[in-house]
Amino acid sequence: MSTAIEIEAALKELPLQDAQAVAQWLVKYLDQQAATASAPLPQSPIKLPDYAAQRRMIFGDKVLPNIVLLARDQERW
């Protein structure tokens, strides 16, 4: 049993009491998973690179053309 369809078919073949027991277990399991997933994990803030500073370091104060706009001007609509 590896797919949801196979599991659903097997559950339909179970007696009602057994199916209810599986359903109760599943609800408890999902509640536990939701509780652990919603607990905030202590993480340090993510430090993103300063792309503007890198660009200034490489190119200086040059103004680079927007290649996308230049390509759109050349395309035929």
ABEGO torsion letter per residue (X at the ends): XABAAAAAAAAAABBAAAAAAAAAAAAAAAAAAAAAAABBBBBBBBBBBBAAAAAAAAAEABBBBBAAAAAAAABBX
